[in-house]
């Protein structure tokens, strides 16, 4: 018996087939951007901000 993968719950009432269609359109665009020089720089900045946010949250929870 195969199990169907459950889609994550969202607040949107968008059918799964429409979400998949959107993902098929956006994925190549996102991949191209992230492989570009500007995309690499932006991703590095985002990672740095995430690390800073994580460290701030850890300090507050102590």
C-alpha positions as a printed Julia matrix, in Angstrom:
62×3 Matrix{Float64}:
  0.0    0.0     0.0
  1.53   3.34   -1.02
  1.12   6.46    1.07
  0.27   9.75   -0.55
  2.58  12.55    0.5
  0.59  15.08    2.48
  0.88  18.71    1.48
  1.73  21.14    4.26
 -1.23  23.01    5.72
 -1.53  26.63    4.61
 -3.94  29.47    5.18
 -4.5   29.67    1.43
 -7.24  27.85   -0.38
 -5.11  27.0    -3.42
 -5.46  23.58   -5.04
 -2.36  21.4    -5.0
 -2.14  21.25   -8.81
 -1.96  25.06   -8.95
  0.78  25.13   -6.31
  2.75  22.57   -8.31
  2.32  24.61  -11.5
  3.57  27.72   -9.74
  6.57  25.81   -8.37
  7.42  24.53  -11.87
  7.51  28.12  -13.15
  9.4   29.64  -10.21
 12.04  26.97   -9.6
 14.1   27.55  -12.78
 13.96  31.33  -12.24
 15.12  30.97   -8.64
 17.89  28.54   -9.61
 19.18  30.89  -12.3
 19.17  33.85   -9.92
 20.9   31.99   -7.1
 23.61  30.78   -9.45
 24.33  34.36  -10.6
 26.97  36.55   -8.96
 24.35  38.9    -7.5
 22.3   35.96   -6.25
 25.36  34.51   -4.51
 26.03  37.85   -2.79
 22.41  38.23   -1.72
 22.31  34.67   -0.4
 25.49  35.22    1.62
 23.97  38.37    3.13
 20.77  36.49    3.93
 22.72  33.69    5.62
 24.63  36.24    7.69
 21.4   37.96    8.78
 19.86  34.61    9.69
 22.88  33.74   11.81
 22.71  37.14   13.53
 18.98  36.69   14.19
 19.57  33.21   15.58
 22.3   34.46   17.88
 20.08  37.32   19.07
 17.25  34.91   19.81
 19.59  32.6    21.75
 20.82  35.51   23.9
 17.24  36.61   24.66
 16.16  33.12   25.71
 18.91  32.78   28.32
